[in-house]
Amino acid sequence: MLKALIRSAPIQIAAAWCLANYMRLCAGTKRWDQRGREHLDAVTQGGTGIVAAFWHSRIGLSFVGWDMTARQTPHMLISRSREGEFIARFARTLNIGVVRGSSRNAKKDKGKGGMTAFRAMSRTVEAGGCMGLTIDGPRGPRMRASAGALRLAKATGAPVMIFSWSVTNKMVAKSWDRFILPYPFGRGVVVWKEALHVPADASPAEMESLRLELERRLNEATREADEACGGPVIEPAEPKNLAGAAG
């Protein structure tokens, strides 16, 4: 009975609405310190498409990393899993566009909408939108970058915007990603890093080098935000061999 209720569309819609508005409350009651804002401005002022990269654990307040007055409309890639359906409803409540599918490997993930999702993401970016990806999701390893954002940037010529956030009042879940659930009030910190640009003719070796640099910059931003908020500092999981995803 409980599982049936959780899978029920009306229950999911109500829960997603509640969670989205709770996150709005949390964001609105925080005193935010914005660091590296010039890196965000550098990629939004031109009005061209953007690929945004952040960790799965920071999806709850990911919208604070975006300037809603920017010309690029924010979208998110969300998996076709049962969890993904709930997150998609959550995102739409926050007026964030949704693309369903997988970015890990479009050829291998045909059954998960990989090729269809990649084409939809490409159209979104080429039309001047912002495509946000949780680059260690939906299954990890935690804070280890896949190459999906870089493949999209290579195909579209868009820069990869890198950011993370943390807050003082929060709960850190024991989930694989160490999901951050904020509480209202207190302080918050958003950290942007310099965007990455992927050459259209980047070789597999260059893509792997860029993947490692993306991971380094995003982990650096996350550590800075966590430390500024008094911890705990969330550490990356042991890496797996992701080199094959860089092609």
N, C-alpha and C positions, 0 to 999 in steps of 0.2 A: 504493500500500500504506500509506504513512504517513498520508495523508488518511483512508483507511478506518479505520485504527486510532484516529485522533483522534475520528472520528465515532462510534466504537463505544461503546455504552452502558456496558459493563463498564469500559472504559478511562476514560471520563468520570467514572464513579462513583468509581473509585479515585483519579483525579487530584484531583477535587473534595474528597474526604475528606482527602487529603494536604495540599492547600492550606489547607483550613479549619483543620485541626489545627496547621499551621505558623503561621497567623495567631493562633491561640489562644496558641501558644508565644511569639510576638512580643509580644502584648498582655500576657501574664503576666510577662514578664521586663523590662518597661519601668517606669521610675519616672514616674508620671503626675502632671502638674500640671493641675488642673481649674479652668478660668476661666469665670466666669459661670454657675456651677452653679445659682444661684438662678433663672435663666431656665428651666432644665430642670425644677426642682422645682415652679415655678409652674404648669406645664402637666400634670405627672403626678400631683400630689397629689389633684386633683379626681376622677380616675378616668374622665374622659370621653375620647372619641376624640381622636387627634392626627394631624396630617400632618407628617412630618419631611422636611426638605429638606437635601440635601448634594450635593457635586460628584461626578461619575463617577470622578474620579481617586482619591477617598478611600473607595471602596467596600470595599477590603480590610479595614480596621480600623473600618468604620463602626459595628460593634456596640459599640465602646468609648464611643460617644456616648449609649448607652442604659443606664438603670438597670434591670437585669434583675429587680429586686425590685418594680418598678412594676406596677400592675394592668393596664396596657395591654400586650397581647402584640404584639411587633414583627413587621411584615410588610414585604415589599419588592415594588415593581413591577419586573418584569424583562421585557425584550423577548422576542418569539418567534423571534429570530434564533438561529443556530447558537451564537454566543457566549453568548446569553441562556440556552440550555439548560444550558451548563456553569455559569454563574453561579447558576442556579436550584438546581442540585445542591449547589453550594458553600453557598448560603444555608440550605438545608434541613439540611445537616450541622451548621450552627450553631444549629439549632432556631429559625430565622426562617421565618415563613410566606411564601408566594410567590403573587403574582398575576401572570399572564402577559398581556402586551399592550403597548399604547402609550398614553401620556398626552399626546402632543403636540397632537393634534386628533382627538377621538373620531369626528367625522363623516367626516373625510378618511381616517382609519386603520381603517375597518371591516374591511379584509382583514387587518389586524394585530391584530385583537381589541380595537380601541379602545373601542367602546361596551360590550362585554362586560366588559372590564377596568375601565372606569370604574364600572360598576354593582357589580362585585365589591369595588372599593376603597371605594365609598360604604358598602356593607353592613359592611365591616370596621371602618371608622371609626365608623359609627353604632352598632355593637355594642360600642364602647369600646376598639377596638384602635388601634395606631399604624401608620400606612401610610407607609413610607419611599420617597422618590423621588429618583433622581439627576437633578436638574432641568436638566442640560445633556446628558444621555444620551438615546439610546445613540450619537448621532453628532455631537454638538456643535452650535454652536461652543463651545469650551472656556470654562467658567466664565461662560457667558451663560445667564441663566435663561429657561426656557420658562414658560408660564402654567399648566401642568398641576396643580401643587400648589395654586395659588390657585383654580383652578376647583373642585378637590375640596373645599377649605376653604369656598368659597362655597356649594357644594351641601349640605354637611354641618354647617356652623356650627363646625367644629373649628379650633383655632389651628394656625398653621404654625410648628413648632419649627425653629430654624436652628442648625446647628453644623458645625464642621470640626475637623480634627486634623492634626498633623504629628509626626514623630519625628526623632531625631538620626541613627541608623544606618539608611540607606535607599538605594535606587536609584530614580532618576527616569527612567522610560521615555521614549523618543522618540515615543510614540504621540500621537494627536491630543489626548488628555486629560491627558498627562503623568502617567500612572498612577504612584502611589507604592507601591513594593514595600518594606516594612520588613524590617529584619534584627533578630534578637533583641538584647536588652539595650539599654542607653542610656536616654535620656529620651524622654518623649512629652508632648504638650500637646493638650488638648481645649478648644475655645473654643465656648461657647454664646452666642447673641445673643437679645435680647428677641423673643418670638414676634410674628408678624403675625396680625391678625384681619381677616377679609374680610367686609364687610357683605353680607347676603343680596341686597340691591338694588343692589350696586355696578355702576356703569355701565362701559362699555368703557374710557372715559378713566380712571376710577378703578382699574380692573383693571391698566391699563398702568402707572399710577403705582405701584401696589403691586408689580408685577413688577420694576420698576426698583429699588424699595426692598429687595425680597427679594434681588436680585442684589448690591446694594451691601452689605447686612449680611453676606451669606455670603462675599463677597470680602474684607470687612474681617476676618471671623473667620479666614479662610484665611491672609491675610497675617500676622495676629498670631501664628498658630500656627507658620507657616514661619519668621518672624523669631525667635521664641522658641527654635526648634530650630537656629538658625545657618544657615538657608537650605538650598538655594536657594529664593527666593521665586517661586512659580509665578504667572505673569501671565495674565490672560484673553486669549483670542484676539480678533481684530477682530470686532465685533458684526455680526450680520445683522439684517434687518428682521423682528423677531419681534412687531411690534405687532399683526399680524393674528391671532396666536394668543391674544390677551388677551380675546377676546370670550367 
